[in-house]
């Protein structure tokens, strides 16, 4: 039954995307998808909204948070996988760091871009804290030498 609901939502989303020229109608579709626990489909709709409206704060916030949470999920899984190794050798440590860097590039990099665009449209302390977390992680995995930190409140 749940699969049928998801398929119906996905088909309706595709149809709306194909025919909608209005960002507001797409926002309604995205919100419906979120309500029905379909965040990956909602992310696709929000990306379409940004093609139509580059000032959509809601889209930037959702995509920034969505990519941040995806990154966090995979990074946590990687840490859990690595902690099982009682005495990691250099190769295992290098593989662990490579995986963390890969997840940064797949998720956190996108998240940071969307969050920065959202902050340019509307200052938000929560979004700024997420950016700081991303920058701290970036420094932790060796992707940047010095991080320009904002004051943590």
C-alpha positions in Angstrom: 0.0 0.0 0.0 2.8 2.4 0.9 4.6 1.6 -2.4 1.4 2.5 -4.3 1.2 5.8 -2.5 4.8 6.6 -3.2 4.4 5.7 -6.9 1.2 7.9 -7.1 3.0 10.8 -5.5 6.0 10.4 -7.8 3.9 10.2 -10.9 1.9 13.2 -9.9 5.2 15.0 -9.1 6.5 14.3 -12.5 3.3 15.5 -14.2 3.3 18.7 -12.1 7.0 19.3 -12.9 6.3 18.8 -16.6 3.4 21.2 -16.7 4.0 23.7 -13.9 5.5 27.0 -14.8 4.8 28.4 -11.4 7.2 28.0 -8.5 4.4 28.4 -6.0 2.5 25.3 -7.3 5.8 23.3 -7.2 6.3 24.4 -3.6 2.9 22.9 -2.8 3.9 19.7 -4.4 7.2 19.7 -2.4 5.4 20.3 0.9 3.0 17.4 0.1 5.9 15.1 -0.6 7.6 16.1 2.7 4.3 15.5 4.5 4.1 12.1 2.9 7.7 11.2 4.0 9.3 11.5 0.5 12.2 13.9 1.1 14.3 12.7 -1.8 11.5 13.5 -4.2 10.8 16.8 -2.5 14.5 17.6 -3.0 14.1 17.1 -6.8 11.1 19.4 -6.8 12.9 22.1 -4.8 15.8 21.9 -7.3 13.2 22.5 -10.1 11.9 25.5 -8.1 15.3 27.0 -8.0 15.5 26.8 -11.7 12.3 28.9 -11.9 13.0 31.1 -8.9 16.5 31.7 -7.7 15.3 33.6 -4.6 13.3 30.8 -3.1 14.5 30.9 0.6 12.3 27.8 1.4 14.1 25.8 -1.3 17.6 26.8 -0.2 16.8 26.0 3.4 15.3 22.6 2.6 18.1 21.6 0.3 20.7 22.8 2.7 19.2 20.9 5.6 18.4 17.8 3.5 22.0 17.5 2.2 23.4 18.2 5.7 21.3 15.4 7.3 22.2 13.0 4.5 25.9 13.8 5.0 25.5 13.4 8.8 23.8 10.0 8.4 26.6 8.6 6.2 29.3 10.1 8.2 27.9 8.6 11.4 27.7 5.2 9.6 31.4 5.5 8.6 32.4 6.4 12.2 30.5 3.4 13.5 32.2 1.2 10.9 35.6 2.5 11.8 35.2 2.2 15.5 34.7 -1.5 15.2 38.3 -1.8 14.2 40.2 -2.2 17.5 43.7 -1.3 16.1 43.4 0.3 12.7 46.5 0.2 10.5 47.6 3.1 8.3 45.7 1.8 5.3 42.4 1.5 7.2 42.9 5.0 8.6 43.5 6.4 5.1 40.4 4.6 3.8 38.4 6.0 6.7 39.6 9.6 5.9 38.9 9.1 2.2 35.4 8.0 3.0 34.8 11.1 5.2 36.2 13.3 2.4 33.9 11.6 -0.1 30.9 12.2 2.1 31.9 15.9 2.5 32.0 16.3 -1.3 28.8 14.5 -1.9 26.6 16.1 0.8 28.2 18.8 2.9 29.6 20.8 0.0 26.2 21.0 -1.5 24.6 21.8 1.8 27.0 24.6 2.5 26.3 26.2 -0.9 22.5 26.1 -0.3 22.8 27.3 3.2 25.0 30.3 2.3 22.5 31.3 -0.4 19.7 31.0 2.1 21.6 33.2 4.6 22.2 35.8 1.9 18.4 36.0 1.5 17.6 36.0 5.2 19.9 35.8 8.2 19.3 32.7 10.3 21.4 31.7 13.3 20.5 28.0 12.9 21.8 28.0 9.3 24.9 29.8 10.3 25.6 27.1 13.0 25.2 24.4 10.4 27.7 26.1 8.1 30.2 26.3 11.0 29.7 22.6 11.7 30.4 21.9 8.0 33.5 24.1 8.0 34.8 22.4 11.2 34.3 19.0 9.6 36.1 20.2 6.5 39.1 21.2 8.6 38.9 17.9 10.6 39.2 15.8 7.5 42.1 17.9 6.2 40.3 19.6 3.3 41.3 23.1 4.5 44.1 24.5 6.6 42.5 27.2 8.6 38.8 27.6 9.0 37.3 31.1 9.3 35.1 30.6 12.3 32.3 32.8 13.3 31.5 33.4 16.9 29.4 30.5 18.4 26.5 31.8 20.4 
